[in-house]
Amino acid sequence: MEALESQPIADPSLRIGVWNLECVVFRDRNPARLDFLRARDADIWVLTKTHTEIDLRTSHPHFTHSAPRNRSANSMHWVSIWSRFPVEPIESDDVRTAIALIETPVGRLLVCGTVWPWHSDIGEYPGDKAWANWARQAPVIAQQGALWSRPKAQYPDSILCIAGDLNMTFGGPYPYYSRAGRLEAALAMQAHDLICTTAWARMPDGKLDRAPIDHVLLPYDIASHTRVCDTWRGRPREPDRLSDHSGLIVEVVSPSDRLRGKAGA
């Protein structure tokens, strides 16, 4: 992974959390999921495969959602963005993406919360073509690169943030991705000067047993002042799990705070 050099920025005051809640199943566990989220400190949550019952407005009064999942019978949303700061929803033509312009202490953040296709993804609608494993991932990522460009052109001074369930590891144990999808991701990230702040090399030692597939992508000059400040393991084999995905929170930190955090780790 490319080394990141520190550049001076404003004092830190922003934490972005991402988690796939697996609300497509086990709806009865939504109260426990809600309690878990409320116990953690994130200024912005980008939640995927979430549900209308996961309502954070008492702590995060500003929010926007993607359209409900077409195949879901239990009111699941692909993406919900919850924020402690004012949100301006931006229309998206991708049912698996929610976009929000958020005024934060580190600047105006353009958040694209999304779900990239997974290996056995059969599409959104009953009539969608049943492609081979991983065949949907690369075309969707290529389309999303163009999708990010439109609101970024409209708000050129905003900080682009891509967050959510990317169904792709960036290094680490138990790799999960398609080669074609990896290439399209690299091209889209390069075109928008984005760095994966949640790659395996940036995980706190010993916190996760496998590489995450939920991520936060940020521009280089911001990414160089982030750290993964909180993680929790997904539990795919445990019957009482809240999700099969690991979740995490990324914090924007100043250079001095970042060095102190490393020294105390």
C-alpha positions as CSV (number, residue, x, y, z in Angstrom):
1,M,0.0,0.0,0.0
2,E,1.2,3.5,-0.8
3,A,2.7,5.4,2.2
4,L,0.7,8.4,3.2
5,E,2.5,11.6,4.1
6,S,1.1,14.0,6.7
7,Q,-0.2,17.3,5.6
8,P,-1.6,20.1,8.0
9,I,-5.4,20.2,8.2
10,A,-7.9,21.5,10.6
11,D,-8.3,20.0,14.1
12,P,-10.1,16.6,14.0
13,S,-13.7,16.3,14.8
14,L,-15.2,13.8,12.5
15,R,-15.8,10.0,12.8
16,I,-17.4,8.0,10.0
17,G,-18.8,4.5,10.7
18,V,-19.7,1.8,8.2
19,W,-21.5,-1.5,8.8
20,N,-23.5,-3.9,6.8
21,L,-26.3,-4.9,9.3
22,E,-27.5,-8.0,7.5
23,C,-31.1,-6.9,8.1
24,V,-32.2,-8.9,5.2
25,V,-32.4,-11.7,7.8
26,F,-33.0,-11.8,11.6
27,R,-35.3,-8.8,11.8
28,D,-36.0,-9.7,15.5
29,R,-32.4,-8.6,16.3
30,N,-32.9,-5.0,15.2
31,P,-33.3,-3.7,18.8
32,A,-29.9,-5.3,19.7
33,R,-28.4,-3.8,16.5
34,L,-29.8,-0.4,17.5
35,D,-28.3,-0.6,21.0
36,F,-25.0,-1.6,19.6
37,L,-24.9,1.4,17.2
38,R,-25.9,3.8,20.0
39,A,-23.1,2.6,22.2
40,R,-20.5,3.6,19.6
41,D,-19.2,7.1,18.7
42,A,-19.7,8.0,15.1
43,D,-20.6,11.4,13.7
44,I,-21.8,9.9,10.5
45,W,-23.1,6.3,10.0
46,V,-23.2,4.7,6.5
47,L,-25.3,1.6,7.1
48,T,-26.0,-1.0,4.5
49,K,-28.6,-3.7,4.3
50,T,-30.4,-1.8,7.0
51,H,-34.0,-1.5,8.0
52,T,-36.6,1.2,8.8
53,E,-36.5,0.0,12.4
54,I,-32.8,1.1,12.6
55,D,-33.7,4.7,13.5
56,L,-30.9,6.8,14.9
57,R,-32.6,10.2,14.7
58,T,-32.4,10.8,18.5
59,S,-28.6,11.0,18.2
60,H,-28.3,11.6,14.4
61,P,-31.2,13.8,13.4
62,H,-30.1,14.3,9.8
63,F,-30.5,11.4,7.4
64,T,-31.2,10.1,3.9
65,H,-32.0,6.6,2.5
66,S,-31.7,4.8,-0.7
67,A,-34.8,3.2,-2.2
68,P,-36.1,0.0,-0.4
69,R,-34.6,-3.2,-1.7
70,N,-36.9,-4.5,-4.5
71,R,-36.5,-8.2,-3.5
72,S,-37.0,-7.5,0.2
73,A,-40.2,-8.4,2.0
74,N,-39.2,-6.8,5.3
75,S,-38.6,-3.1,4.4
76,M,-34.8,-3.4,4.1
77,H,-32.9,-0.4,2.7
78,W,-29.7,-0.8,0.8
79,V,-28.2,2.3,2.3
80,S,-29.0,4.7,5.1
81,I,-26.8,7.7,5.9
82,W,-27.3,9.2,9.4
83,S,-25.5,12.4,10.5
84,R,-25.1,14.7,13.5
85,F,-24.6,17.5,11.0
86,P,-27.0,19.0,8.4
87,V,-27.6,16.8,5.4
88,E,-28.7,17.8,1.9
89,P,-30.0,14.6,0.1
90,I,-28.9,14.3,-3.5
91,E,-30.9,12.2,-5.9
92,S,-29.2,9.0,-7.2
93,D,-30.2,6.9,-10.1
94,D,-28.7,3.8,-8.5
95,V,-31.1,2.0,-6.2
96,R,-28.2,0.7,-4.1
97,T,-26.7,4.1,-3.5
98,A,-27.7,7.1,-1.3
99,I,-25.9,10.4,-1.7
100,A,-25.7,13.2,0.8
101,L,-24.0,16.6,1.1
102,I,-23.0,17.1,4.7
103,E,-21.6,20.1,6.4
104,T,-19.0,18.9,8.8
105,P,-16.2,20.5,10.9
106,V,-13.6,19.3,8.4
107,G,-15.5,20.7,5.4
108,R,-18.4,19.9,3.2
109,L,-18.5,16.2,2.7
110,L,-20.1,14.5,-0.4
111,V,-21.0,11.1,0.9
112,C,-21.9,8.3,-1.6
113,G,-23.1,5.4,0.5
114,T,-23.2,2.3,-1.6
115,V,-23.3,-1.5,-2.0
116,W,-21.1,-3.0,-4.7
117,P,-22.1,-6.4,-6.1
118,W,-20.9,-9.6,-4.3
119,H,-19.8,-12.9,-5.9
120,S,-23.2,-14.5,-6.2
121,D,-25.2,-11.2,-6.8
122,I,-28.2,-12.0,-9.0
123,G,-29.3,-8.4,-9.5
124,E,-32.0,-6.2,-8.1
125,Y,-35.1,-7.2,-10.0
126,P,-36.7,-10.6,-10.7
127,G,-36.1,-10.3,-14.4
128,D,-32.4,-9.5,-14.1
129,K,-30.1,-11.7,-16.0
130,A,-28.5,-14.4,-13.9
131,W,-24.8,-13.8,-14.6
132,A,-21.9,-15.9,-13.5
133,N,-20.2,-15.3,-10.1
134,W,-18.6,-11.9,-9.8
135,A,-19.8,-10.8,-13.3
136,R,-21.8,-7.9,-12.0
137,Q,-19.1,-6.3,-9.9
138,A,-16.8,-4.7,-12.5
139,P,-19.6,-3.1,-14.6
140,V,-21.3,-1.6,-11.6
141,I,-18.1,-0.1,-10.2
142,A,-17.4,1.5,-13.7
143,Q,-20.9,3.0,-13.6
144,Q,-20.4,4.3,-10.1
145,G,-17.2,6.1,-11.1
146,A,-19.3,8.2,-13.4
147,L,-22.0,8.5,-10.8
148,W,-19.5,10.0,-8.3
149,S,-18.3,12.5,-10.9
150,R,-21.7,14.2,-11.4
151,P,-22.3,15.5,-7.9
152,K,-18.6,16.2,-7.5
153,A,-18.8,18.5,-10.5
154,Q,-21.8,20.2,-9.1
155,Y,-20.0,20.7,-5.7
156,P,-16.4,20.9,-6.7
157,D,-15.2,22.2,-3.3
158,S,-16.7,19.2,-1.5
159,I,-14.7,16.3,-0.1
160,L,-15.7,13.1,-1.8
161,C,-16.3,10.1,0.5
162,I,-17.3,6.7,-0.8
163,A,-18.5,4.5,2.0
164,G,-20.4,1.3,2.6
165,D,-20.3,-2.4,1.7
166,L,-17.8,-2.6,-1.2
167,N,-17.7,-6.4,-1.2
168,M,-13.9,-6.2,-1.7
169,T,-10.9,-6.6,0.5
170,F,-7.9,-4.4,0.2
171,G,-5.2,-6.7,1.4
172,G,-5.3,-9.0,4.4
173,P,-6.5,-12.6,5.2
174,Y,-9.4,-14.2,3.4
175,P,-9.3,-12.1,0.2
176,Y,-12.6,-11.4,-1.4
177,Y,-12.9,-9.7,-4.8
178,S,-13.0,-10.2,-8.5
179,R,-9.9,-9.3,-10.6
180,A,-12.0,-7.2,-13.0
181,G,-13.7,-5.5,-10.1
182,R,-10.4,-4.7,-8.5
183,L,-9.2,-3.1,-11.7
184,E,-12.3,-0.9,-12.1
185,A,-12.1,0.1,-8.4
186,A,-8.5,1.1,-8.9
187,L,-9.4,3.2,-12.0
188,A,-12.3,4.9,-10.3
189,M,-10.3,5.6,-7.2
190,Q,-7.4,7.0,-9.2
191,A,-9.7,9.2,-11.2
192,H,-11.1,10.8,-8.0
193,D,-7.8,10.8,-6.1
194,L,-9.2,8.4,-3.5
195,I,-7.4,6.2,-0.9
196,C,-8.9,3.3,1.0
197,T,-8.6,4.4,4.6
198,T,-9.7,1.0,5.8
199,A,-7.3,-1.3,3.9
200,W,-5.9,-4.1,5.9
201,A,-2.5,-2.4,6.4
202,R,-4.3,0.4,8.3
203,M,-6.3,-1.9,10.7
204,P,-5.3,-1.9,14.4
205,D,-3.2,-5.0,15.1
206,G,-5.2,-8.0,16.3
207,K,-8.7,-6.3,16.2
208,L,-10.1,-8.3,13.2
209,D,-9.5,-11.9,12.2
210,R,-10.2,-11.3,8.5
211,A,-10.0,-8.4,6.2
212,P,-13.1,-6.2,6.1
213,I,-15.2,-5.6,3.0
214,D,-17.0,-2.5,4.4
215,H,-14.8,0.6,3.6
216,V,-14.4,4.3,3.6
217,L,-12.6,5.9,0.6
218,L,-11.4,9.5,1.0
219,P,-9.2,11.9,-1.0
220,Y,-5.5,11.6,-0.4
221,D,-5.0,14.8,1.5
222,I,-7.7,13.8,4.0
223,A,-6.9,10.1,4.0
224,S,-3.4,10.9,5.2
225,H,-4.9,12.1,8.5
226,T,-7.2,9.3,9.3
227,R,-7.0,6.3,11.5
228,V,-9.3,3.3,12.1
229,C,-10.4,4.1,15.7
230,D,-12.9,1.3,16.3
231,T,-13.6,-2.1,14.9
232,W,-15.8,-5.1,15.7
233,R,-15.9,-8.5,14.2
234,G,-18.6,-10.0,12.1
235,R,-19.7,-13.4,13.3
236,P,-20.9,-15.4,10.2
237,R,-21.0,-18.8,12.0
238,E,-22.6,-17.8,15.2
239,P,-26.4,-18.2,15.4
240,D,-27.0,-15.1,17.5
241,R,-25.0,-12.7,15.3
242,L,-26.0,-9.1,14.6
243,S,-24.2,-9.3,11.3
244,D,-21.9,-11.5,9.3
245,H,-19.8,-8.3,8.4
246,S,-17.2,-6.6,10.5
247,G,-17.8,-2.9,11.1
248,L,-15.5,0.0,11.7
249,I,-15.2,3.7,12.4
250,V,-12.6,6.0,10.8
251,E,-11.5,9.2,12.5
252,V,-10.0,12.2,10.9
253,V,-7.1,13.2,13.1
254,S,-4.4,15.9,13.2
255,P,-0.8,14.9,12.6
256,S,0.1,15.3,16.3
257,D,-2.9,13.3,17.5
258,R,-2.1,10.6,14.9
259,L,1.4,10.2,16.2
260,R,0.2,10.1,19.8
261,G,-2.3,7.4,18.8
262,K,0.5,5.3,17.2
263,A,2.7,5.7,20.2
264,G,0.0,4.6,22.6
265,A,-1.2,1.6,20.5
